[in-house]
Amino acid sequence: MAVHPSAPIQRIGHCLYAGPFSREKCPRDPFDGMQDSRLAAATVPVDEVQARPDLRLVTHERIKTLYFRTLIPRALKQAERILAISESARANIERLFPSTVGRVVTTPGGVAAHFFTRPSAEVTRAVLARLGISGPYMLSVGTLQPRKNLPRLLEAFALLKREGAIPHRLVLCGEPGWANSEVYQRAQAPDLAEHVVFTGFIPDEDLVCLYAAGDVFAYPSLYEGFGLPVVEAMAAGAAVLTSDNSSLREVAGDAALLCDPLSIEDIAAKLRRLANEPDLRRDFVARGHRRATAYTWQECAGVTLRAYREAL
């Protein structure tokens, strides 16, 4: 998911997922039960809905800590229904706040329909050329921040390049984020400088091309509340490597190759397999496409609507 910080949906996301929900947070909507605190949407990474990237870089950790310690418990106490974006998130909410048991509703996210449509070869070539990407590549998508585990991904990639095991480049797609100096420094080291591409923000119409044309989508995150890029990549026809943790194992099921995100060697070994075993790659592409069809916004909307009705 590539959401520009100034996009309307980003501002809406801030209202929906940054509770507690009050009239001060969002414009009043007579149909929005969340605004009178009867319904709370709880997703763990509030960092993904900050609207001002300049302030985010400076104040992110301080704001997040204050948010979790003060506002979240109050919102969860007041809400009649709590929306969790995955079973993993639901379990964490109920473990950390036992009083919420019985009030948490799992509403998994969905993947937009256009991710299932493979772009033409001509369109894809134009996008790759504009971004300076040539030859086979591995892709990772997400804000460049510590939770995405990019330093270990870069080390795993560097290990494979030193071994001469892969001809690929590594394309990192996402906004700069915060606390990412280690990522840039490692990527600019002599052994990687010619092999790593930073694209910055990419609109969805170009992102589909990147997903579809890459050999491997690598997402060894340390933690996710859902992991939408994994589902998008599957829908677009990418073979996915992701972490055996949090919601990622739940969302991926048997349709992705899972790794230990704390082990550079395991990340490298799994990347090597997907890069060098075409039959394995095709198998995961087929599994992933089937898996992605289970995550629709229609289903999400239906479950959310039922939660609204129960809360109102």
ZAGU-308433 format. One record per residue (C-alpha): residue number from 1; residue in one letter; x, y negated, z. Coordinates in nm, 3 decimals, padded with zeros to 5 digits. Each point is the difference from the previous one (the first is absolute). Layout:
BEGIN
ATOM  resi  resn        x        y        z
ATOM   NUM     a        X        Y        Z
...
! end
This chain:
BEGIN
ATOM  resi  resn        x        y        z
ATOM     1     m   00.000   00.000   00.000
ATOM     2     a   00.148  -00.331  -00.105
ATOM     3     v  -00.187  -00.286   00.165
ATOM     4     h   00.128  -00.352  -00.043
ATOM     5     p  -00.005  -00.196   00.329
ATOM     6     s  -00.212  -00.276  -00.151
ATOM     7     a  -00.260   00.236  -00.147
ATOM     8     p  -00.355  -00.023   00.137
ATOM     9     i  -00.007   00.368   00.092
ATOM    10     q   00.303  -00.058   00.223
ATOM    11     r  -00.186  -00.268   00.190
ATOM    12     i  -00.305   00.225   00.024
ATOM    13     g   00.225   00.279   00.127
ATOM    14     h   00.128  -00.232   00.271
ATOM    15     c  -00.357  -00.055   00.115
ATOM    16     l  -00.099   00.366  -00.011
ATOM    17     y   00.309   00.159   00.149
ATOM    18     a   00.144  -00.258   00.236
ATOM    19     g  -00.282   00.002   00.264
ATOM    20     p  -00.140  -00.062   00.242
ATOM    21     f  -00.272  -00.125  -00.227
ATOM    22     s  -00.135  -00.341   00.083
ATOM    23     r  -00.151  -00.301  -00.167
ATOM    24     e   00.334  -00.174   00.038
ATOM    25     k   00.176   00.269  -00.202
ATOM    26     c  -00.230   00.013  -00.305
ATOM    27     p  -00.279  -00.201  -00.155
ATOM    28     r  -00.332   00.119   00.135
ATOM    29     d  -00.171   00.264  -00.212
ATOM    30     p  -00.347   00.103   00.119
ATOM    31     f   00.060   00.350  -00.134
ATOM    32     d   00.335   00.049   00.173
ATOM    33     g  -00.052   00.176   00.330
ATOM    34     m   00.374  -00.011   00.066
ATOM    35     q  -00.018  -00.370   00.073
ATOM    36     d  -00.199   00.047   00.320
ATOM    37     s   00.249   00.261   00.124
ATOM    38     r  -00.227   00.301  -00.037
ATOM    39     l   00.222   00.150  -00.269
ATOM    40     a   00.379  -00.009  -00.005
ATOM    41     a   00.229   00.118  -00.277
ATOM    42     a   00.320   00.139   00.146
ATOM    43     t   00.299   00.055  -00.223
ATOM    44     v   00.339   00.013   00.162
ATOM    45     p   00.216  -00.216  -00.235
ATOM    46     v  -00.135  -00.355   00.032
ATOM    47     d   00.322  -00.113  -00.165
ATOM    48     e  -00.155   00.082  -00.339
ATOM    49     v  -00.264  -00.271   00.027
ATOM    50     q   00.198  -00.308   00.098
ATOM    51     a  -00.096  -00.281  -00.234
ATOM    52     r   00.310  -00.220   00.022
ATOM    53     p   00.324   00.178  -00.095
ATOM    54     d   00.220  -00.288   00.119
ATOM    55     l  -00.147   00.012   00.351
ATOM    56     r  -00.008   00.378  -00.007
ATOM    57     l   00.376   00.019  -00.039
ATOM    58     v   00.056  -00.206   00.312
ATOM    59     t  -00.280   00.098   00.235
ATOM    60     h  -00.108   00.347  -00.108
ATOM    61     e   00.127   00.206   00.292
ATOM    62     r  -00.106  -00.250   00.264
ATOM    63     i  -00.350  -00.033  -00.143
ATOM    64     k  -00.040   00.374  -00.046
ATOM    65     t   00.103   00.072   00.359
ATOM    66     l  -00.240  -00.261   00.135
ATOM    67     y  -00.275   00.132  -00.225
ATOM    68     f   00.031   00.361   00.108
ATOM    69     r   00.034  -00.075   00.370
ATOM    70     t  -00.285  -00.246   00.034
ATOM    71     l  -00.251  -00.013  -00.282
ATOM    72     i  -00.022   00.364  -00.108
ATOM    73     p  -00.098   00.142   00.344
ATOM    74     r  -00.270  -00.265   00.038
ATOM    75     a  -00.140   00.066  -00.347
ATOM    76     l  -00.005   00.376   00.056
ATOM    77     k  -00.175  -00.042   00.334
ATOM    78     q  -00.276  -00.216  -00.148
ATOM    79     a  -00.065   00.190  -00.321
ATOM    80     e  -00.280   00.253  -00.030
ATOM    81     r   00.171   00.157  -00.301
ATOM    82     i   00.369  -00.007  -00.096
ATOM    83     l   00.114   00.065  -00.354
ATOM    84     a   00.324   00.196  -00.039
ATOM    85     i   00.154   00.035  -00.345
ATOM    86     s   00.113   00.361   00.054
ATOM    87     e  -00.039   00.291   00.239
ATOM    88     s   00.354  -00.068   00.114
ATOM    89     a  -00.091  -00.358   00.087
ATOM    90     r  -00.316   00.119   00.176
ATOM    91     a   00.200   00.244   00.212
ATOM    92     n   00.248  -00.271   00.094
ATOM    93     i  -00.276  -00.242   00.099
ATOM    94     e  -00.171   00.260   00.216
ATOM    95     r   00.330   00.104   00.158
ATOM    96     l   00.102  -00.357   00.085
ATOM    97     f  -00.351  -00.114   00.096
ATOM    98     p  -00.191   00.301   00.140
ATOM    99     s  -00.314  -00.210   00.054
ATOM   100     t  -00.046  -00.016  -00.379
ATOM   101     v  -00.064   00.375  -00.037
ATOM   102     g  -00.332   00.048  -00.175
ATOM   103     r  -00.002  -00.351  -00.148
ATOM   104     v   00.272   00.038  -00.264
ATOM   105     v  -00.108   00.065  -00.359
ATOM   106     t   00.254   00.107  -00.264
ATOM   107     t  -00.040  -00.196  -00.325
ATOM   108     p   00.285   00.101  -00.235
ATOM   109     g   00.093  -00.248  -00.268
ATOM   110     g  -00.052   00.054  -00.369
ATOM   111     v   00.196  -00.040  -00.319
ATOM   112     a  -00.115  -00.240  -00.272
ATOM   113     a  -00.124   00.166  -00.318
ATOM   114     h   00.257  -00.165  -00.226
ATOM   115     f   00.280   00.198   00.163
ATOM   116     f  -00.141   00.316  -00.163
ATOM   117     t   00.037  -00.144  -00.351
ATOM   118     r   00.346   00.049  -00.145
ATOM   119     p   00.120  -00.311  -00.187
ATOM   120     s   00.107   00.033  -00.361
ATOM   121     a   00.366   00.062  -00.079
ATOM   122     e   00.022  -00.342  -00.162
ATOM   123     v  -00.134  -00.181   00.306
ATOM   124     t   00.225   00.200   00.232
ATOM   125     r   00.311  -00.074  -00.207
ATOM   126     a  -00.079  -00.371   00.008
ATOM   127     v  -00.042  -00.001   00.378
ATOM   128     l   00.321   00.194   00.061
ATOM   129     a   00.195  -00.223  -00.238
ATOM   130     r  -00.128  -00.314   00.171
ATOM   131     l   00.113   00.138   00.337
ATOM   132     g   00.339   00.111  -00.128
ATOM   133     i  -00.065   00.370   00.059
ATOM   134     s   00.149   00.252  -00.240
ATOM   135     g   00.055   00.374   00.014
ATOM   136     p  -00.147   00.237   00.259
ATOM   137     y  -00.079  -00.146   00.338
ATOM   138     m  -00.137   00.069   00.345
ATOM   139     l  -00.249  -00.247   00.142
ATOM   140     s  -00.088  -00.123   00.347
ATOM   141     v  -00.278  -00.250   00.063
ATOM   142     g  -00.057  -00.207   00.313
ATOM   143     t   00.101  -00.311   00.188
ATOM   144     l   00.372   00.002   00.074
ATOM   145     q  -00.018   00.040   00.375
ATOM   146     p   00.140   00.245   00.258
ATOM   147     r  -00.298   00.236   00.015
ATOM   148     k   00.044   00.093  -00.366
ATOM   149     n   00.331   00.172   00.085
ATOM   150     l   00.181  -00.138  -00.305
ATOM   151     p   00.352   00.016   00.148
ATOM   152     r  -00.027   00.380   00.027
ATOM   153     l  -00.154   00.021  -00.347
ATOM   154     l   00.292  -00.198  -00.139
ATOM   155     e   00.253   00.221   00.178
ATOM   156     a  -00.172   00.312  -00.132
ATOM   157     f   00.002  -00.145  -00.350
ATOM   158     a   00.367  -00.095   00.035
ATOM   159     l   00.081   00.355   00.110
ATOM   160     l  -00.158   00.139  -00.316
ATOM   161     k   00.184  -00.250  -00.219
ATOM   162     r   00.335   00.089   00.160
ATOM   163     e  -00.069   00.367  -00.069
ATOM   164     g  -00.090  -00.081  -00.361
ATOM   165     a  -00.328   00.182   00.067
ATOM   166     i  -00.235  -00.246  -00.170
ATOM   167     p   00.011  -00.252  -00.288
ATOM   168     h  -00.275  -00.214   00.152
ATOM   169     r  -00.019  -00.356   00.119
ATOM   170     l  -00.195  -00.094   00.313
ATOM   171     v  -00.269  -00.265  -00.045
ATOM   172     l  -00.119  -00.176   00.316
ATOM   173     c  -00.329  -00.178  -00.055
ATOM   174     g  -00.143  -00.235   00.260
ATOM   175     e   00.014  -00.334   00.173
ATOM   176     p   00.314  -00.090   00.201
ATOM   177     g  -00.165   00.045   00.340
ATOM   178     w   00.226  -00.033   00.307
ATOM   179     a   00.304   00.148   00.171
ATOM   180     n   00.122   00.128  -00.336
ATOM   181     s   00.358  -00.129  -00.023
ATOM   182     e   00.130   00.355   00.038
ATOM   183     v  -00.200   00.106  -00.306
ATOM   184     y   00.142  -00.272  -00.223
ATOM   185     q   00.356   00.044   00.129
ATOM   186     r  -00.004   00.374  -00.062
ATOM   187     a  -00.158  -00.035  -00.342
ATOM   188     q   00.266  -00.253  -00.103
ATOM   189     a   00.292   00.220   00.106
ATOM   190     p   00.228   00.106  -00.289
ATOM   191     d  -00.129   00.358  -00.012
ATOM   192     l  -00.364  -00.109  -00.039
ATOM   193     a  -00.002  -00.347  -00.152
ATOM   194     e  -00.054   00.125  -00.355
ATOM   195     h  -00.256   00.260   00.099
ATOM   196     v  -00.255  -00.188   00.215
ATOM   197     v  -00.266  -00.235  -00.138
ATOM   198     f  -00.210  -00.239   00.211
ATOM   199     t  -00.317  -00.107  -00.178
ATOM   200     g  -00.164  -00.216   00.265
ATOM   201     f  -00.378  -00.029  -00.007
ATOM   202     i  -00.164   00.195  -00.283
ATOM   203     p  -00.366  -00.043  -00.105
ATOM   204     d  -00.210   00.314  -00.019
ATOM   205     e  -00.011   00.012  -00.379
ATOM   206     d   00.380   00.026  -00.009
ATOM   207     l   00.020   00.221   00.307
ATOM   208     v  -00.199   00.272  -00.176
ATOM   209     c   00.269   00.010  -00.269
ATOM   210     l   00.276   00.032   00.261
ATOM   211     y  -00.175   00.285   00.177
ATOM   212     a  -00.075   00.187  -00.323
ATOM   213     a   00.341  -00.034  -00.163
ATOM   214     g   00.217   00.092   00.298
ATOM   215     d   00.124   00.354   00.065
ATOM   216     v  -00.041  -00.020   00.378
ATOM   217     f  -00.194  -00.221   00.239
ATOM   218     a   00.193  -00.013   00.329
ATOM   219     y  -00.179  -00.115   00.315
ATOM   220     p   00.190   00.124   00.308
ATOM   221     s  -00.170  -00.246   00.236
ATOM   222     l   00.049   00.021   00.374
ATOM   223     y  -00.369  -00.057   00.066
ATOM   224     e  -00.317  -00.079  -00.192
ATOM   225     g  -00.359  -00.056   00.101
ATOM   226     f  -00.109   00.137  -00.338
ATOM   227     g   00.260  -00.020  -00.279
ATOM   228     l  -00.191  -00.137  -00.298
ATOM   229     p   00.305  -00.009  -00.233
ATOM   230     v   00.022   00.379   00.031
ATOM   231     v  -00.356   00.040  -00.129
ATOM   232     e   00.052  -00.261  -00.273
ATOM   233     a   00.313   00.179  -00.117
ATOM   234     m  -00.181   00.334  -00.010
ATOM   235     a  -00.287  -00.152  -00.197
ATOM   236     a   00.243  -00.150  -00.251
ATOM   237     g   00.177   00.330  -00.059
ATOM   238     a   00.314  -00.024   00.212
ATOM   239     a   00.167   00.284   00.189
ATOM   240     v   00.005  -00.116   00.362
ATOM   241     l   00.251   00.040   00.281
ATOM   242     t  -00.124  -00.129   00.333
ATOM   243     s   00.048   00.045   00.373
ATOM   244     d  -00.121   00.289   00.208
ATOM   245     n  -00.146  -00.233   00.262
ATOM   246     s  -00.293  -00.223   00.103
ATOM   247     s  -00.274  -00.029  -00.261
ATOM   248     l   00.230   00.086  -00.288
ATOM   249     r  -00.016   00.377   00.045
ATOM   250     e  -00.378  -00.035   00.033
ATOM   251     v  -00.043  -00.209  -00.315
ATOM   252     a   00.251   00.199  -00.208
ATOM   253     g  -00.118   00.346   00.104
ATOM   254     d   00.169   00.258  -00.222
ATOM   255     a   00.026  -00.245  -00.291
ATOM   256     a   00.336  -00.155   00.093
ATOM   257     l   00.341   00.120   00.106
ATOM   258     l   00.044  -00.090   00.367
ATOM   259     c   00.328  -00.101   00.163
ATOM   260     d   00.141  -00.086   00.341
ATOM   261     p   00.024  -00.381  -00.026
ATOM   262     l   00.275  -00.010   00.263
ATOM   263     s   00.227   00.232  -00.198
ATOM   264     i   00.194  -00.152  -00.289
ATOM   265     e   00.102   00.350  -00.107
ATOM   266     d  -00.358   00.126  -00.012
ATOM   267     i  -00.120  -00.304  -00.195
ATOM   268     a   00.285   00.054  -00.246
ATOM   269     a  -00.070   00.373  -00.034
ATOM   270     k  -00.368  -00.058  -00.076
ATOM   271     l   00.077  -00.280  -00.246
ATOM   272     r   00.248   00.231  -00.175
ATOM   273     r  -00.264   00.269  -00.038
ATOM   274     l  -00.263  -00.229  -00.148
ATOM   275     a   00.251  -00.166  -00.231
ATOM   276     n   00.155   00.320  -00.131
ATOM   277     e  -00.284   00.254  -00.002
ATOM   278     p  -00.250  -00.098  -00.273
ATOM   279     d  -00.239   00.286   00.079
ATOM   280     l  -00.015  -00.102   00.366
ATOM   281     r  -00.054  -00.360  -00.102
ATOM   282     r  -00.285   00.093  -00.235
ATOM   283     d  -00.160   00.211   00.272
ATOM   284     f  -00.002  -00.288   00.246
ATOM   285     v  -00.128  -00.240  -00.266
ATOM   286     a  -00.299   00.228  -00.063
ATOM   287     r  -00.065   00.055   00.370
ATOM   288     g   00.034  -00.370   00.070
ATOM   289     h  -00.248  -00.100  -00.266
ATOM   290     r  -00.260   00.237   00.144
ATOM   291     r   00.072  -00.121   00.352
ATOM   292     a  -00.037  -00.367  -00.093
ATOM   293     t  -00.352   00.054  -00.132
ATOM   294     a  -00.112   00.074   00.357
ATOM   295     y   00.077  -00.357   00.110
ATOM   296     t  -00.263  -00.234  -00.139
ATOM   297     w  -00.116  -00.341   00.113
ATOM   298     q  -00.357   00.122  -00.044
ATOM   299     e   00.054   00.261   00.271
ATOM   300     c   00.175  -00.255   00.220
ATOM   301     a  -00.288  -00.245  -00.046
ATOM   302     g  -00.258   00.266   00.084
ATOM   303     v   00.170   00.097   00.327
ATOM   304     t   00.054  -00.365   00.089
ATOM   305     l  -00.366  -00.083  -00.066
ATOM   306     r  -00.110   00.281   00.230
ATOM   307     a   00.226  -00.139   00.271
ATOM   308     y  -00.151  -00.347  -00.047
ATOM   309     r  -00.351   00.143   00.040
ATOM   310     e   00.098   00.189   00.314
ATOM   311     a   00.157  -00.312   00.148
ATOM   312     l  -00.280  -00.244  -00.080
! end
